[in-house]
Structures are given as C-alpha cells and as structure tokens.
Amino acid sequence: MMVNYHAIGCYVTSRGGFSLYNTQDDSSLQVSCFVLLGENDVSDDSNVNLFLGNGFSSMDRERKCQFPVLCQAYHESINSFSPNDFFVMQGCLQEEGKPSLKSVVSLLKLSDWVSINALYSEIYLMT
C-alpha cells in the first residue's frame, strides 16, 4: 500500500509534534517515527503562514532538538540495521549460491562490522 509519510509528518508537525524518517532511500520498507507532544501550534488560520517556505522545516528541527536521545536512538537503530536490511539478509539466506553485495553489507551492519567470514559461518551452521 502506498503511503505519503511526508503528509503524515506535516499533519504531526501542524499538531505540535515532529517526525523522524529513514535515511535509506533505496529501501522498500520505510520506517518513520511520529511524535505528538500534546501541543497544537495551529489553532487558527493566522498561524498557517508558519508552514510556508522553510517555517515548517525549522519548527520540526526545533522540536527534534528537545529530544536528542530519542533522535540519536532512532537513527542509530534504523541506520545500523533496519527492517529492510533484515529482509535482504533473510532473502540471501533463502537463496542458493553466493550472496549479493547488498546482502553482505546487511550482514556486516548486523554484526557491527565484525568479520563477514565468522558471521557467515555462524549463519550457515544455523541453517
């Protein structure tokens, strides 16, 4: 199903929250985080100009700065080994033959960049 995550992020920002997005553009599975803070910045039409130009992005950035630990944890967990990387690895393990470069990189990221020979041997023994 196609989902416009940017539109959801705009809604969340308009309601006083902020959004975090996956930075891996090539992934088929997108992971986003939407945080509502319980504040509503757009209570009337007079504030709608805040969302024109760079006002929208700057509000989102300012709110993210209030939660540095959340932002760091999100980016570290999603960019170090994302659900998309898991699906790539799973597909590699199900296929016969040599793994693709994308599969090898996914395995390296999962192992926190430990030797691929040791990791691949362990996975091979488990299957």
Secondary structure, 3 states (H helix, E strand, C coil): CCCCHHHHHHHHHHCCCEEEECCCCCCCCCCEEEECCCCCCCCCHHHHHHHCCCHHHHHHHHHHHCCHHHHHHHHHHHHHCCHHHHHHHHHHHHCCCCCCHHHHHHHHHHCCCCCHHHHHHHHHHHC
